[in-house]
């Protein structure tokens, strides 16, 4: 049995436990607990974002809104291991606590060692984070009431989650109990904004071709199209850097080999921390990627970005940046159907295959400012 099969089976088992144990327990807790009001004085706010880097980056916006309204309060992000270091990259968090995603008892012990006056759970469907919230020792808790998730009963305040708006607007709705109107957008710390002369001389285009999560292959662009795109960008005078998680290393090396432009392509897949990735993005001429946490990171860094969307709906999960360009299948393609990431139809269309290299290349050249002459281009 391969490692990936074991991992998938383990994840499936955890999902079963999450539903069949988590939901009834939350219902019982909600039945016996009195609902509490927002405390008059708040010193510490805990923000639970244990699932994805992208969600944590989007949620940093409401952390900034909270800091403006409650300047004396500390905001602590409780994050999974993949988001380690996020508080040193994205504005909004005063500190972070890394929670072991696959060890619930250890996770709960860590959470209870760092009590907060208020805990906000930004998770949309897992019951486990709602349970962590319920047992967190906070004086006030809130989170989402998501249709079909059966997870909202134990919160002091449950906010309706909507599938027809961008997720940042759902996160902003979590501010309602505080009387705060959310307006902030995610943005990186000032140290990640390179001098203008450096950005003008940047010669690297970052590729992040790999998705993660349930049926992630359906959110990835065909490898041969990345190869064709890379060769065209290299012919324009740029170099390519490939990034990804350690699990993507073999595929990244294969992509580098297939591009077959020695000295012009480098893979740093699996080698970079989140902070290192942010710094490489900050120095790059542009980023081309599928819908991942890296996409949201590039948007928060305000770097030229071309984001490829197929099953993922950009109106729900697209990048929040004036310099981001979204590429998606043509209208009427029945794509963009994902809401929370697992709503695949029985026979899903190959949405990513509907995105052509020519269309992406035009957008990349637009992002790079291709109106400058060949002689002026880096390299």
C-alpha positions in Angstrom: 0.0 0.0 0.0 1.5 3.4 -1.0 1.9 6.3 1.2 -0.7 8.4 -0.7 -3.3 5.6 -0.3 -2.7 5.5 3.4 -3.0 9.2 3.7 -6.3 9.3 1.7 -7.8 6.5 3.8 -6.7 8.3 7.0 -8.3 11.5 5.8 -11.5 9.7 4.9 -11.6 8.1 8.4 -11.1 11.5 10.0 -13.9 13.0 8.0 -16.2 10.2 9.1 -15.3 10.8 12.7 -15.7 14.5 12.2 -19.3 14.0 11.0 -20.6 11.2 13.1 -18.9 12.1 16.4 -18.4 15.9 16.0 -21.9 16.8 14.9 -23.8 15.0 17.8 -21.4 16.3 20.4 -21.8 19.9 19.2 -25.6 19.5 19.3 -25.4 18.3 22.9 -23.1 21.1 23.9 -25.3 23.6 22.3 -28.4 22.2 24.1 -26.9 22.6 27.6 -25.0 25.8 27.3 -26.4 29.3 27.6 -25.5 31.8 24.9 -23.2 34.5 26.0 -22.8 38.1 24.8 -19.7 39.9 23.5 -17.5 40.8 26.6 -17.4 44.5 27.5 -13.6 44.3 27.6 -11.5 42.3 25.2 -7.8 41.7 25.7 -7.1 38.7 23.4 -8.9 37.5 20.3 -8.1 34.0 18.9 -8.7 33.4 15.3 -9.0 29.7 14.4 -7.8 29.0 10.8 -6.5 25.5 10.8 -7.3 24.4 7.3 -5.6 26.3 4.5 -3.1 29.1 4.0 -5.4 30.8 1.6 -8.2 31.1 4.2 -5.7 32.4 6.7 -4.5 35.1 4.3 -8.1 36.2 3.5 -9.0 36.2 7.3 -6.1 38.5 8.0 -8.3 41.3 6.5 -10.8 40.9 9.4 -7.9 40.8 11.8 -6.9 44.2 10.6 -10.5 45.4 10.9 -10.6 44.2 14.5 -7.3 45.8 15.3 -8.5 49.2 14.1 -11.7 48.9 16.1 -10.1 47.4 19.2 -6.5 48.7 19.2 -5.7 47.4 22.6 -6.6 43.8 21.8 -4.1 41.2 20.7 -5.0 39.0 17.8 -3.6 35.4 17.8 -3.9 33.2 14.8 -4.2 29.5 15.5 -3.0 27.9 12.3 -2.0 24.5 10.9 1.6 23.6 10.2 1.5 24.7 6.6 0.8 28.3 7.6 3.7 28.4 10.0 5.3 31.9 9.9 2.2 33.6 8.5 2.1 36.2 11.2 5.6 37.4 10.1 4.4 37.9 6.5 0.8 39.1 6.5 -0.4 42.1 8.5 -3.1 41.6 11.1 -1.8 39.0 13.5 0.1 39.8 16.6 1.2 36.2 17.1 0.5 32.7 15.9 0.1 29.3 17.5 0.7 26.3 15.4 -1.8 23.4 16.0 -1.1 19.8 15.0 -3.9 19.1 12.6 -3.9 15.3 13.0 -3.7 15.1 16.8 -6.9 16.5 18.3 -6.1 16.0 22.0 -2.7 17.6 21.6 -4.3 20.4 19.6 -6.9 21.1 22.3 -4.2 21.1 25.1 -2.3 23.7 23.1 -5.4 25.8 22.6 -6.3 25.8 26.2 -2.8 26.9 27.2 -3.4 30.1 25.2 -6.9 31.3 26.4 -8.6 34.2 24.6 -11.5 36.4 25.6 -13.1 35.8 22.2 -12.5 33.0 19.7 -13.6 33.4 16.1 -13.7 30.1 14.1 -13.4 30.9 10.3 -13.7 27.3 9.3 -16.7 26.6 7.0 -17.5 22.9 7.4 -15.2 20.9 9.8 -16.8 20.0 13.1 -13.4 19.6 14.8 -12.6 23.3 14.8 -16.1 24.1 16.2 -15.3 21.6 19.0 -11.9 23.3 19.6 -13.8 26.6 19.8 -16.3 25.2 22.3 -13.6 23.8 24.6 -11.2 26.8 24.2 -12.1 28.5 27.5 -13.1 31.7 25.6 -15.8 33.9 27.1 -17.4 34.4 23.7 -17.3 32.2 20.6 -18.6 32.6 17.1 -18.4 30.9 13.7 -20.3 29.9 10.6 -23.7 28.3 10.2 -23.0 26.5 6.9 -25.9 24.7 5.2 -25.6 21.0 5.7 -22.6 21.2 7.9 -24.3 20.6 11.3 -21.6 22.4 13.2 -23.0 25.7 14.6 -24.9 24.8 17.7 -22.3 25.4 20.4 -21.2 28.9 19.3 -22.4 31.9 21.2 -23.1 33.5 17.9 -23.5 31.7 14.6 -23.2 33.7 11.3 -24.9 32.4 8.2 -22.3 31.4 5.5 -23.3 32.2 1.9 -22.1 30.3 -1.2 -22.9 33.2 -3.6 -20.3 35.8 -2.5 -16.5 36.0 -2.2 -15.2 34.3 1.0 -13.8 37.6 2.3 -17.4 38.9 2.6 -18.4 35.8 4.6 -15.4 36.5 6.9 -16.4 40.1 7.2 -19.9 39.0 8.3 -18.2 37.4 11.4 -17.6 41.0 12.6 -21.3 41.7 13.0 -21.5 40.8 16.7 -18.8 43.5 17.4 -20.6 46.1 15.3 -17.7 46.4 12.9 -18.0 46.8 9.2 -15.1 45.1 7.5 -13.3 46.9 4.8 -9.7 45.8 4.9 -8.0 43.6 2.3 -5.1 41.2 3.0 -1.7 42.8 2.6 1.9 41.8 3.4 4.2 43.5 5.8 6.3 46.4 4.4 9.5 44.4 4.4 8.2 42.2 1.6 7.8 45.2 -0.8 11.0 45.5 -2.7 12.3 48.8 -4.0 10.8 49.9 -7.3 14.2 49.6 -9.1 14.4 45.9 -8.0 10.9 45.1 -9.3 11.7 46.8 -12.7 14.8 44.6 -13.1 13.1 41.3 -12.0 13.7 38.6 -14.5 12.0 35.6 -12.9 8.5 34.3 -13.5 7.3 32.0 -10.8 5.2 28.9 -11.7 3.1 27.3 -9.0 1.3 24.5 -11.0 0.2 22.3 -8.2 -3.1 22.2 -6.3 -3.9 20.4 -3.0 -6.8 18.9 -1.3 -9.7 16.7 -2.5 -9.4 15.8 -6.2 -6.8 18.4 -6.7 -5.8 17.0 -10.1 -9.0 18.5 -11.5 -7.8 22.0 -10.5 -4.4 21.6 -12.3 -3.5 22.7 -15.8 -2.1 20.0 -18.1 1.7 19.7 -17.8 2.4 20.0 -21.5 0.7 23.4 -21.4 3.0 24.6 -18.6 5.9 23.4 -20.8 4.7 25.4 -23.8 4.0 28.5 -21.7 7.5 28.3 -20.1 9.3 28.1 -23.4 7.5 31.1 -24.7 8.2 33.1 -21.5 11.9 32.1 -21.7 12.0 33.2 -25.3 10.8 36.6 -24.1 13.9 36.9 -21.9 12.7 35.6 -18.6 13.7 32.7 -16.3 11.3 30.3 -14.7 11.1 29.3 -11.0 8.9 26.3 -10.0 7.5 26.2 -6.5 5.3 23.7 -4.6 5.1 21.6 -1.5 7.5 18.7 -0.7 4.9 16.3 -2.1 5.2 18.1 -5.5 9.0 17.7 -5.9 8.9 14.7 -8.3 6.4 16.4 -10.6 8.3 19.7 -10.4 11.6 18.0 -11.5 9.7 16.3 -14.3 8.3 19.6 -15.4 11.7 21.3 -15.3 13.2 18.4 -17.4 10.3 18.6 -19.9 10.8 22.4 -20.4 14.3 21.5 -21.5 15.9 24.9 -21.2 19.1 24.4 -19.2 20.0 27.3 -17.0 16.7 29.0 -17.5 14.5 26.9 -15.2 14.9 26.2 -11.5 12.8 24.3 -9.1 12.6 25.2 -5.4 9.7 22.9 -4.7 9.8 21.7 -1.1 12.9 23.8 -0.3 11.2 27.0 0.9 9.5 28.0 4.1 6.4 30.1 3.7 8.5 33.2 4.5 11.1 32.2 1.9 8.3 31.7 -0.7 6.9 35.1 0.1 10.3 36.7 -0.4 10.8 34.9 -3.8 7.4 36.1 -4.9 8.1 39.7 -3.8 11.2 39.7 -6.0 9.6 38.0 -9.0 8.4 39.8 -12.2 5.2 37.8 -12.1 3.5 34.7 -10.7 1.4 32.2 -12.7 -0.5 29.7 -10.6 -3.6 27.7 -10.1 -6.0 28.5 -7.2 -4.0 27.8 -4.1 -2.7 29.6 -1.0 0.3 30.7 -3.1 -2.2 32.6 -5.3 -3.6 34.5 -2.3 0.0 35.1 -1.0 1.0 36.7 -4.3 -2.2 38.8 -4.3 -1.4 40.0 -0.7 2.1 40.8 -1.9 0.6 42.8 -4.7 2.8 41.1 -7.4 1.6 40.8 -11.0 -0.4 37.6 -11.0 -2.1 35.3 -13.5 -4.5 32.9 -11.7 -5.9 29.9 -13.5 -9.4 28.9 -12.4 -11.3 25.9 -13.6 -13.6 24.1 -11.1 -12.8 26.8 -8.6 -15.1 29.8 -8.9 -13.1 33.0 -8.9 -16.1 35.0 -7.7 -15.9 32.9 -4.6 -12.2 32.3 -4.2 -10.4 34.6 -6.7 -7.4 36.8 -5.8 -8.0 40.2 -4.2 -5.6 42.4 -6.0 -5.7 45.1 -8.6 -2.7 43.5 -10.4 -4.2 40.0 -10.6 -5.5 38.7 -13.8 -8.0 35.7 -13.8 -8.1 33.2 -16.6 -11.0 30.8 -16.7 -12.9 28.6 -19.2 -15.3 30.4 -21.6 -18.8 31.2 -20.5 -21.3 28.3 -20.6 -18.6 25.7 -19.8 -20.3 24.6 -16.6 -17.2 25.2 -14.6 -16.6 27.3 -11.5 -18.9 24.9 -9.6 -16.8 24.5 -6.4 -18.0 26.3 -3.3 -16.0 24.8 -0.4 -13.8 22.5 -2.4 -15.5 19.1 -2.5 -18.7 19.6 -4.6 -17.6 17.8 -7.7 -20.3 16.5 -10.0 -20.4 12.8 -11.0 -18.7 13.3 -14.3 -17.0 16.7 -14.0 -16.0 18.5 -17.2 -12.2 19.0 -17.8 -12.3 22.7 -17.0 -8.6 23.3 -16.9 -8.2 21.8 -20.3 -10.5 24.5 -21.7 -7.8 27.1 -20.9 -5.5 27.5 -23.8 -1.8 28.4 -23.7 -2.3 31.3 -26.1 -4.9 32.8 -23.7 -2.6 32.5 -20.7 0.5 33.8 -22.6 -1.4 36.9 -23.6 -2.3 37.5 -19.9 1.3 36.8 -18.7 2.7 39.3 -21.2 0.1 41.7 -20.0 1.2 41.2 -16.4 4.8 41.6 -17.4 4.2 44.8 -19.3 5.0 43.3 -22.7 4.8 46.6 -24.4 8.4 47.2 -23.6 10.8 46.3 -26.4 12.8 43.1 -26.4 15.9 45.1 -25.8 14.5 46.5 -22.6 13.5 43.1 -21.2 15.6 41.5 -18.5 17.9 38.7 -19.4 
